[in-house]
Amino acid sequence: MPLPADFAPEAVAAIRARLDMARAQGAKILFAIESGSRAWGFPSPDSDYDCRFVYVRPVADHLVLEQARDVIEFPLEGEIDAGGWDLRKALLLALGGNAVVVEWAKSPIVYEETAGFRDRLLDLLAEIVDPVKVSRHYLGLARSHVSKIGRFAGEVKLKKLFYLIRPIVALDWMEQRDFATLPPMNMVDCLAETEIPAQAAGEIRKLIEKKRETRELGTGPIPAAIARYLEARYGHHEMNLSGPVRDVARQVRNRALANDFYRREAESQ
């Protein structure tokens, strides 16, 4: 899958160099993707490159008393932000309803991957990830950004507004499908597949286009249609979103599926 034509070659080379450094530490890269605003569908001309990857270590690394860290991190340098999770960490977080690894696996921008791995992972995630838990994850994101914005009126940093719009649209997408499946990673795709007030959708698309063309959106009032939509839907989800039903048998089954998957992938490297 080719990278977008507007990706700077020097940035891609810097990312590939970091992936090579991860390999030098003994990590087998299972996939490396772009996360953040470029993959979410609302980049600006100066957006960072946010590379995230999932890796697995050789079997021999599991047979020692001192386990290696389950993350590989690199210092943020210029516009390059790169880091990865051990497959074990990714699966444990997915079992708990963390949407991040699902989003990584669905990213439309791929730097590299072991042939077939993302398809196998997505098949597993469809079995073990509880969409209701994921909805709580998105509500937590929305709640965090509401607290940062402070209110749905007045002046805000318009760039920050996207980080509230994204989880609210994802929650609406999920609700319209009875919380039975997981939303697209790309917010533009998610918006296109979600029924929201036409005026709000239009204003969101205008903001996306403006951000795509402008290095600094600056501060300004939240467009009224977006403010009404966010306030109404955030309040709705806070009031109505139920917690996951505790199903011990399903939890045991899901953990067994994840264990088997992890063992197979580790042993096959």
C-alpha positions in Angstrom: 0.0 0.0 0.0 1.7 3.2 -1.1 2.1 6.1 1.3 0.3 9.4 0.5 2.1 11.4 -2.1 2.4 14.4 0.2 4.4 12.5 2.8 7.9 14.1 3.0 10.5 11.6 1.9 12.9 12.7 4.6 10.2 12.2 7.2 9.5 8.7 5.9 13.2 7.9 5.9 13.5 9.1 9.5 10.6 6.8 10.5 12.2 3.8 8.7 15.4 4.5 10.6 13.6 4.3 13.9 12.0 1.0 12.9 15.4 -0.3 12.1 16.6 0.8 15.5 13.7 -1.2 17.0 14.8 -4.2 15.1 18.3 -3.8 16.4 16.8 -4.2 19.9 15.5 -7.6 18.9 11.9 -6.6 18.0 10.1 -8.2 15.1 7.9 -5.4 13.6 4.4 -6.9 12.9 3.1 -3.6 11.5 3.9 0.1 11.6 1.3 2.6 10.7 0.5 6.4 10.9 -1.7 7.5 13.7 -2.8 11.0 14.8 -4.4 13.6 12.6 -3.0 12.4 9.3 -4.7 9.0 9.7 -7.7 10.5 11.4 -8.5 12.5 8.4 -7.9 16.1 9.6 -4.2 16.9 9.0 -2.7 20.4 8.6 0.3 21.2 6.4 2.6 21.0 9.4 1.1 18.0 11.2 3.6 15.7 12.9 4.3 12.2 11.6 2.9 9.9 14.3 4.3 6.4 13.6 3.0 3.6 15.9 4.0 0.0 15.6 3.3 -3.4 17.2 6.1 -5.9 17.6 7.0 -9.3 19.1 10.2 -10.4 20.6 12.0 -13.8 20.0 10.9 -16.8 22.1 14.3 -16.8 23.8 13.5 -13.3 25.3 10.5 -14.8 27.1 12.7 -17.4 28.9 14.6 -15.1 31.1 13.9 -13.8 34.6 14.1 -10.1 33.6 11.5 -9.4 31.0 12.2 -6.6 28.5 10.0 -3.5 28.6 6.7 -3.8 26.7 7.2 -0.5 24.9 9.8 0.9 22.6 10.0 4.7 22.7 12.0 7.3 20.8 12.6 10.9 21.7 10.3 13.3 19.9 12.5 15.0 17.3 11.1 17.8 15.1 8.0 16.5 13.4 8.8 12.7 14.0 6.9 11.0 16.9 7.4 7.2 16.9 6.9 4.4 19.4 5.6 0.9 19.7 3.9 -1.7 21.9 4.8 -5.3 22.5 2.0 -7.5 21.1 1.2 -8.8 24.6 0.6 -5.2 25.9 -1.6 -4.4 22.8 -3.7 -7.5 23.4 -4.1 -6.9 27.1 -5.3 -3.4 26.5 -7.7 -4.5 23.8 -9.2 -7.0 26.2 -9.9 -4.1 28.6 -11.7 -2.1 25.9 -8.9 0.3 24.9 -9.6 1.4 21.3 -6.1 2.3 20.4 -4.8 -1.0 19.1 -8.1 -1.4 17.1 -7.5 2.1 15.5 -3.9 1.2 14.7 -4.9 -2.0 13.1 -7.5 -0.1 11.0 -5.1 2.8 10.0 -5.3 3.6 6.3 -1.6 4.6 6.2 0.8 1.7 6.6 4.6 2.0 6.7 5.2 -1.7 6.7 3.6 -4.9 7.9 4.3 -8.6 8.2 2.1 -10.2 5.4 -1.3 -11.0 6.6 -0.8 -10.0 10.2 -3.2 -7.1 10.4 -6.0 -9.2 8.9 -5.4 -11.9 11.5 -5.3 -9.3 14.3 -8.5 -7.7 13.1 -10.2 -11.0 13.0 -9.2 -11.6 16.6 -10.1 -8.1 17.8 -13.6 -8.6 16.3 -13.9 -11.6 18.6 -12.4 -10.3 21.8 -13.1 -6.5 21.9 -16.3 -5.5 23.6 -17.8 -2.5 21.7 -19.5 -1.3 24.8 -16.2 -1.1 26.6 -14.8 0.8 23.6 -17.7 3.2 23.8 -16.6 4.0 27.3 -13.1 4.6 26.0 -14.5 7.2 23.5 -16.7 8.8 26.2 -13.6 9.1 28.4 -11.8 10.9 25.5 -14.7 13.2 25.0 -14.9 14.0 28.7 -11.2 14.8 28.8 -11.5 17.3 26.0 -14.7 18.8 27.3 -12.8 19.6 30.5 -10.0 21.2 28.5 -12.4 23.3 26.4 -14.5 24.2 29.4 -17.7 25.0 27.6 -19.5 24.8 24.2 -19.5 28.5 23.6 -16.9 31.3 23.4 -13.4 31.3 22.1 -11.4 28.0 21.8 -8.3 26.8 20.0 -10.0 25.4 16.9 -7.3 22.7 16.4 -8.3 21.3 19.8 -11.9 21.1 18.8 -11.2 18.1 16.5 -10.2 16.0 19.4 -13.7 16.4 20.9 -15.5 16.0 17.6 -13.8 12.7 16.8 -15.0 10.7 19.8 -18.5 12.2 19.7 -18.9 11.2 16.0 -17.5 7.7 16.8 -20.0 7.3 19.7 -22.9 8.3 17.4 -21.6 5.9 14.7 -21.6 3.1 17.3 -25.0 4.0 18.8 -26.6 3.9 15.3 -25.3 0.3 15.0 -26.5 -0.7 18.5 -23.0 -0.7 19.9 -22.4 -4.0 18.0 -19.3 -3.1 16.1 -16.3 -0.7 16.0 -16.1 2.6 14.1 -13.7 3.5 11.3 -10.4 5.1 12.5 -10.7 7.9 9.9 -13.1 10.6 11.1 -14.0 11.7 7.6 -15.2 8.1 6.8 -16.9 7.9 10.2 -18.7 11.2 9.6 -19.9 10.1 6.1 -21.4 6.9 7.7 -23.1 8.7 10.6 -26.5 10.5 10.6 -25.9 13.8 12.3 -27.6 17.2 11.7 -26.7 18.3 8.2 -25.6 21.8 9.3 -23.2 20.4 11.9 -21.8 17.9 9.4 -21.3 20.7 6.9 -19.5 22.9 9.4 -17.3 20.1 10.5 -16.3 19.4 6.9 -15.5 23.1 6.4 -13.2 23.0 9.4 -11.4 19.9 8.1 -10.8 21.6 4.8 -9.6 24.8 6.5 -7.2 22.8 8.7 -5.9 20.9 5.7 -4.9 24.3 4.1 -3.8 26.3 7.1 -0.8 25.9 9.3 -2.5 27.6 12.3 -6.2 27.7 12.7 -5.8 29.9 15.7 -8.5 30.8 18.2 -12.1 31.4 17.4 -15.7 30.8 18.4 -17.1 27.2 17.9 -19.4 27.3 14.9 -22.9 27.4 16.3 -24.1 24.3 14.6 -21.1 22.3 15.8 -21.5 23.7 19.4 -25.2 22.6 19.4 -24.4 19.2 18.1 -21.5 18.6 20.6 -23.3 19.8 23.6 -26.5 17.8 22.8 -24.7 14.6 21.9 -22.1 14.7 24.7 -24.9 15.2 27.2 -26.8 12.4 25.6 -23.9 9.9 25.8 -23.1 10.9 29.4 -26.7 10.3 30.4 -27.4 7.1 28.5 -24.2 5.2 27.9 -24.4 2.0 29.9 -21.4 0.1 31.4 -20.4 -3.3 30.0 -22.3 -6.3 31.3 -19.9 -8.5 33.3 -19.8 -11.9 31.5 -17.1 -14.0 33.2 -17.5 -16.9 30.7 -16.9 -14.5 27.8 -13.9 -12.9 29.5 -12.3 -16.3 30.1 -13.0 -17.2 26.4 -11.6 -14.0 25.1 -8.5 -14.2 27.2 -7.9 -17.8 25.9 -8.3 -16.6 22.3 -5.8 -13.8 22.9 -3.4 -16.1 24.6 -3.5 -18.6 21.7 -3.1 -15.8 19.2 -0.1 -14.4 21.1 1.6 -17.8 21.4 1.2 -18.6 17.7 2.5 -15.2 16.6 5.5 -15.3 19.0 6.4 -18.9 18.0 6.2 -18.2 14.3 8.7 -15.4 14.3 
